[in-house]
Amino acid sequence: MRPVVKVVENIEEDGGETTKDKLLGGRILLFQPRKGYRAALDSVLLASAVPAADGDSVMDLGSGVGSASLCLAYRVKECHIEGIEVQEPLLSLGIQNISLNGFEKRIKFILGDVSEVEKLWKPRFDHVMINPPYLPASRAQTTSALDRSRIEVGIGLREWVYAAASLARDAGTLTFIHRADRVDELLSRVREVAGDISVFPIWPSFGKEAKRVIVRGRKGRRGPVKFCAGLVLHDGEGQYTISATQILYSGGALEF
C-alpha cells in the first residue's frame, strides 16, 4: 500500500512564531514561519529536478528556510550547496535547519540580495536552482515583508534569470520552478542566457491544466527547447500518483 503522503507535515507546535515540520516523510526536519511563505510542494519539486551528482557545487538563489537545499542534500549525498537569502528571519531559520539535519559541512547560507551575487561569487557553480517570487508587483495586492517571497520586490524575473546565469559555469544548469501561466516570459528570458532547455509541466491531475512548470537549461548552449510529458501529481481518487510519491515522500529525482 502506498504511504499517505503529506508534502509538509507538522510535528511540533510551540505557540510561537515558528513551527517544526517534516519533509520527505520525515527524512528532512524544518523550522519555518507559522505565517507568511512556507515550504511546500514547489521546494521539493525544484530539488528533485536539479541533475546534481556527487562532488557537484550548487547555488540556491533565494534559499528561504533551506527546504530545497535540504531535500537536494538528502538525495545527492556528496554535493555541496551554497545559498543566498535577503530576508534575515528566513536566513536565520535556514541556518538552524542546516544544523538540525546535520548538513553543516555541505550547506552554507549567507544574507544578501540577488542583485549582489556577481560581487560575491565567480561563475563557478555546476548547478543553480531558483524558486523566484511568482507574482509581479503590478499584480499583487500588497508588498509587505511577509509577501516578499511571493512578490517581485525591486527586481523582476529578468534579473533573477541573469543573476542565476552569472553564477553558473559554462554549460552549468539553471533550474527554475514557476507558475505555468508565466512560462512564456520565463522561457524567453532563459533563452537569452541558456540553451538545451527542457520544459517540464506539473499537472495537478489527469486532464487538468498545469499550475507549475519547471524550466531547465544549460548556460551558454544553443540547443533547441524540449517539451516533456511532465509529472501528474494526483490520480483519479485524489491520491498522489506512484511517480509523485517517489518524489515527495522518498526524495527521488525527476528524470528529464
C-alpha positions as CSV (number, residue, x, y, z in Angstrom):
1,M,0.0,0.0,0.0
2,R,1.3,3.5,-0.9
3,P,2.1,5.7,2.1
4,V,-0.2,8.6,2.9
5,V,1.9,11.5,1.6
6,K,1.8,14.9,3.2
7,V,4.3,17.2,1.5
8,V,4.8,19.2,4.7
9,E,3.7,17.6,8.0
10,N,3.7,19.4,11.3
11,I,5.4,17.6,14.2
12,E,5.7,20.3,16.9
13,E,3.6,23.3,17.9
14,D,5.0,25.7,20.5
15,G,2.5,28.5,20.1
16,G,5.3,30.9,18.9
17,E,6.2,32.3,15.5
18,T,7.7,29.1,14.1
19,T,6.6,25.5,13.6
20,K,8.7,22.4,13.3
21,D,7.7,20.3,10.3
22,K,9.0,17.4,8.3
23,L,9.5,16.9,4.6
24,L,10.1,13.7,2.6
25,G,8.2,11.6,5.1
26,G,10.4,12.7,8.0
27,R,13.7,12.4,6.2
28,I,14.1,16.2,6.5
29,L,13.2,18.3,9.5
30,L,12.4,22.0,9.1
31,F,11.8,25.1,11.3
32,Q,9.7,27.6,9.3
33,P,7.5,30.7,10.0
34,R,4.0,30.0,11.2
35,K,2.7,32.8,9.0
36,G,3.8,34.0,5.5
37,Y,5.7,32.0,3.0
38,R,6.1,28.3,4.0
39,A,7.9,25.5,2.3
40,A,5.7,23.3,0.3
41,L,5.4,21.3,-3.0
42,D,7.5,23.8,-5.1
43,S,10.7,23.4,-3.0
44,V,10.6,19.6,-3.1
45,L,9.9,19.5,-6.9
46,L,12.7,22.0,-7.5
47,A,15.2,20.0,-5.6
48,S,14.2,16.8,-7.5
49,A,14.8,18.5,-10.9
50,V,18.4,19.5,-10.3
51,P,20.7,17.0,-12.1
52,A,23.4,17.2,-9.5
53,A,25.9,14.4,-8.8
54,D,28.3,13.6,-6.0
55,G,31.0,16.3,-5.9
56,D,29.0,18.9,-7.7
57,S,28.5,22.5,-6.5
58,V,25.0,24.0,-6.3
59,M,23.7,27.5,-5.7
60,D,20.3,28.0,-4.1
61,L,19.3,31.5,-5.3
62,G,16.8,32.8,-2.7
63,S,17.3,30.0,-0.3
64,G,14.5,30.9,2.2
65,V,14.5,28.5,5.1
66,G,16.5,26.0,3.1
67,S,13.9,23.5,2.1
68,A,15.1,22.9,-1.4
69,S,18.7,22.7,-0.4
70,L,18.0,20.2,2.4
71,C,16.0,18.0,0.0
72,L,18.8,18.1,-2.6
73,A,21.5,17.4,0.0
74,Y,19.5,14.3,1.2
75,R,19.3,12.9,-2.3
76,V,22.8,13.7,-3.5
77,K,24.9,12.7,-0.6
78,E,28.2,14.4,-1.7
79,C,27.1,17.6,-3.3
80,H,27.9,21.0,-1.8
81,I,25.4,23.8,-1.7
82,E,25.6,27.5,-1.1
83,G,22.6,29.8,-0.8
84,I,21.7,33.5,-0.5
85,E,18.6,34.9,1.1
86,V,17.6,38.6,1.5
87,Q,15.1,38.1,4.4
88,E,17.1,37.8,7.7
89,P,14.4,35.9,9.6
90,L,14.3,33.2,6.9
91,L,18.0,33.1,6.7
92,S,18.2,32.5,10.5
93,L,15.8,29.6,10.2
94,G,17.7,28.2,7.2
95,I,20.9,28.1,9.2
96,Q,19.2,26.4,12.1
97,N,17.8,23.9,9.6
98,I,21.2,23.1,8.3
99,S,22.3,22.1,11.8
100,L,19.0,20.3,12.6
101,N,19.7,17.9,9.6
102,G,23.4,17.5,10.1
103,F,24.5,19.2,6.9
104,E,26.9,21.8,8.4
105,K,29.8,20.5,6.2
106,R,27.8,20.6,3.0
107,I,25.4,23.6,3.0
108,K,26.2,27.3,3.7
109,F,23.8,30.2,3.5
110,I,24.5,33.9,3.6
111,L,22.5,37.1,3.9
112,G,22.3,39.1,0.6
113,D,20.3,40.3,-2.3
114,V,20.0,38.7,-5.7
115,S,21.3,41.9,-7.3
116,E,24.6,41.5,-5.4
117,V,25.6,38.0,-6.4
118,E,28.0,39.0,-9.2
119,K,30.1,40.7,-6.5
120,L,30.1,37.7,-4.2
121,W,30.8,34.7,-6.4
122,K,32.5,33.9,-9.7
123,P,30.6,31.9,-12.3
124,R,31.7,28.5,-10.9
125,F,28.6,26.5,-9.9
126,D,27.7,23.3,-11.7
127,H,24.0,24.0,-11.0
128,V,21.9,26.9,-9.9
129,M,18.3,26.3,-8.6
130,I,15.8,29.1,-8.4
131,N,12.2,29.4,-7.0
132,P,11.7,33.1,-7.7
133,P,8.7,35.2,-6.5
134,Y,5.9,34.2,-8.7
135,L,3.8,37.4,-8.8
136,P,4.9,40.6,-10.4
137,A,4.4,43.7,-8.2
138,S,1.8,45.0,-10.6
139,R,-0.5,42.0,-9.9
140,A,0.0,42.0,-6.1
141,Q,-2.4,43.5,-3.6
142,T,0.4,44.1,-1.0
143,T,4.2,44.1,-0.9
144,S,4.6,43.6,2.8
145,A,7.6,41.8,4.2
146,L,5.5,38.6,4.6
147,D,4.9,38.6,0.9
148,R,8.4,39.3,-0.4
149,S,8.9,35.6,-1.1
150,R,5.9,35.6,-3.3
151,I,6.0,39.1,-4.9
152,E,8.7,40.6,-7.1
153,V,10.0,43.5,-5.0
154,G,12.7,45.6,-6.6
155,I,13.8,43.1,-9.2
156,G,11.8,41.2,-11.8
157,L,12.1,37.8,-13.5
158,R,14.7,39.0,-15.9
159,E,17.0,40.0,-13.1
160,W,16.5,36.6,-11.4
161,V,17.5,34.8,-14.6
162,Y,20.5,36.9,-15.3
163,A,21.7,36.6,-11.7
164,A,21.4,32.8,-12.0
165,A,23.4,32.8,-15.2
166,S,26.1,34.9,-13.7
167,L,26.7,32.2,-11.0
168,A,26.8,29.1,-13.3
169,R,29.9,27.8,-15.0
170,D,29.8,27.4,-18.8
171,A,27.2,24.6,-19.6
172,G,26.1,24.6,-15.9
173,T,22.4,24.0,-15.4
174,L,19.8,26.6,-14.4
175,T,16.7,25.1,-12.9
176,F,13.6,27.2,-12.3
177,I,10.1,26.4,-10.9
178,H,7.4,28.9,-11.6
179,R,3.7,29.4,-12.3
180,A,2.7,27.8,-15.6
181,D,0.9,31.0,-16.7
182,R,4.3,32.8,-16.8
183,V,6.1,30.1,-18.8
184,D,6.3,32.3,-21.9
185,E,8.0,35.1,-20.0
186,L,10.3,32.7,-18.2
187,L,11.2,30.8,-21.3
188,S,12.0,33.9,-23.3
189,R,14.4,35.1,-20.5
190,V,16.1,31.8,-20.1
191,R,16.7,31.5,-23.8
192,E,18.7,34.8,-23.6
193,V,21.4,33.0,-21.5
194,A,20.9,29.3,-22.0
195,G,20.1,26.5,-24.4
196,D,19.3,22.8,-24.4
197,I,16.2,23.9,-22.5
198,S,13.6,21.5,-21.1
199,V,10.1,22.5,-20.1
200,F,8.5,20.1,-17.6
201,P,4.9,20.7,-16.6
202,I,3.5,19.8,-13.2
203,W,-0.1,18.6,-13.7
204,P,-2.5,18.6,-10.7
205,S,-4.3,15.5,-12.1
206,F,-5.1,13.9,-15.4
207,G,-6.9,16.3,-17.7
208,K,-6.3,19.4,-15.6
209,E,-4.2,22.4,-16.6
210,A,-0.7,22.7,-15.3
211,K,-0.3,25.1,-12.3
212,R,3.5,24.9,-12.1
213,V,6.3,24.3,-14.6
214,I,10.0,23.5,-14.3
215,V,12.3,25.1,-16.8
216,R,15.9,23.8,-17.0
217,G,18.7,24.9,-19.4
218,R,22.4,24.9,-19.8
219,K,24.3,28.2,-19.7
220,G,25.8,29.3,-23.0
221,R,24.4,26.4,-25.0
222,R,22.3,26.8,-28.2
223,G,20.3,23.5,-28.4
224,P,16.6,23.5,-29.0
225,V,13.7,23.6,-26.5
226,K,12.3,20.3,-25.5
227,F,8.8,19.9,-24.1
228,C,8.5,17.0,-21.7
229,A,5.5,14.9,-20.6
230,G,5.7,16.2,-17.1
231,L,4.5,14.9,-13.8
232,V,0.9,14.1,-12.8
233,L,0.5,14.7,-9.1
234,H,-2.9,13.1,-8.3
235,D,-4.7,10.0,-9.6
236,G,-8.5,9.7,-10.1
237,E,-9.0,9.1,-6.4
238,G,-7.2,12.2,-5.3
239,Q,-4.1,10.3,-4.0
240,Y,-0.6,11.1,-5.1
241,T,0.4,9.0,-8.1
242,I,3.2,6.5,-7.7
243,S,5.6,8.8,-9.6
244,A,4.7,11.8,-7.4
245,T,5.1,9.7,-4.2
246,Q,8.6,8.7,-5.2
247,I,9.5,12.4,-5.4
248,L,7.5,13.8,-2.5
249,Y,7.9,11.0,0.0
250,S,11.1,9.3,-0.9
251,G,13.1,12.2,-2.2
252,G,13.7,10.8,-5.7
253,A,14.9,12.6,-8.8
254,L,12.8,13.9,-11.7
255,E,14.4,12.4,-14.8
256,F,14.1,14.5,-17.9
